[in-house]
Amino acid sequence: MPEGVDHRVRNILAALRGHLELAHESATSDRADPDDLLEDLSNALDALGRLESRLGVQVDTGSRPGPVPPDLAQGSDPA
């Protein structure tokens, strides 16, 4: 990674990678446990949220689980 990358970002990325690797292992195991897979994926999503927060960005997943903000509902471009 470039030297300018904050050590906290590196730690979060390491945690995210670890959770995703565990989830992959859980999903491909002969003894796959849905609860373990769900926990690993939940932890990965938490790590991703921390990374987004640390970087000050929000990844648009294309889904809107909550109410649409008024500026978007009116069709205005927030950018």
C-alpha positions as CSV (number, residue, x, y, z in Angstrom):
1,M,0.0,0.0,0.0
2,P,1.1,3.6,-0.5
3,E,2.9,5.1,2.4
4,G,0.2,7.8,2.8
5,V,-2.5,5.2,3.8
6,D,-3.5,5.6,7.4
7,H,-2.6,2.6,9.6
8,R,-6.2,2.4,10.7
9,V,-7.3,1.9,7.1
10,R,-4.8,-0.9,6.7
11,N,-6.1,-2.5,9.9
12,I,-9.7,-2.3,8.7
13,L,-8.7,-3.7,5.3
14,A,-6.9,-6.6,7.0
15,A,-10.0,-7.3,9.1
16,L,-12.3,-7.1,6.1
17,R,-10.0,-9.6,4.2
18,G,-10.0,-11.9,7.2
19,H,-13.8,-11.9,7.6
20,L,-14.3,-12.5,3.8
21,E,-11.7,-15.4,3.9
22,L,-13.6,-17.0,6.8
23,A,-16.9,-16.5,5.0
24,H,-15.5,-18.2,1.9
25,E,-14.1,-21.0,4.0
26,S,-17.5,-21.4,5.7
27,A,-19.4,-21.4,2.4
28,T,-17.1,-24.0,0.7
29,S,-16.7,-26.3,3.7
30,D,-18.2,-29.8,3.7
31,R,-19.5,-28.9,7.1
32,A,-20.9,-25.5,6.2
33,D,-22.7,-23.9,9.1
34,P,-25.1,-21.1,7.9
35,D,-24.8,-19.4,11.3
36,D,-21.0,-19.2,10.9
37,L,-21.3,-17.9,7.4
38,L,-23.8,-15.3,8.4
39,E,-21.6,-14.1,11.3
40,D,-18.5,-13.9,9.0
41,L,-20.5,-11.9,6.4
42,S,-22.0,-9.6,9.1
43,N,-18.5,-8.9,10.5
44,A,-17.2,-8.2,6.9
45,L,-20.1,-5.7,6.4
46,D,-19.2,-4.0,9.7
47,A,-15.6,-3.7,8.7
48,L,-16.7,-2.3,5.3
49,G,-18.8,0.3,7.1
50,R,-15.9,1.3,9.3
51,L,-13.7,1.6,6.2
52,E,-16.3,3.8,4.5
53,S,-16.6,5.9,7.6
54,R,-12.8,6.3,7.9
55,L,-12.5,7.3,4.3
56,G,-15.5,9.6,4.4
57,V,-17.2,7.8,1.5
58,Q,-20.5,5.9,1.2
59,V,-20.6,3.1,-1.4
60,D,-23.9,3.2,-3.4
61,T,-25.2,-0.3,-3.4
62,G,-28.1,0.6,-5.6
63,S,-30.6,-0.4,-3.0
64,R,-32.4,2.1,-0.8
65,P,-33.6,0.3,2.4
66,G,-34.9,3.5,3.9
67,P,-36.9,6.5,2.7
68,V,-35.5,8.3,-0.3
69,P,-34.0,11.6,0.7
70,P,-36.0,14.6,-0.6
71,D,-33.2,15.9,-2.9
72,L,-33.1,12.5,-4.6
73,A,-36.9,12.0,-4.7
74,Q,-37.2,15.3,-6.6
75,G,-34.8,14.0,-9.2
76,S,-32.0,16.5,-8.4
77,D,-28.4,15.4,-8.8
78,P,-26.7,15.5,-5.4
79,A,-23.2,15.7,-6.9
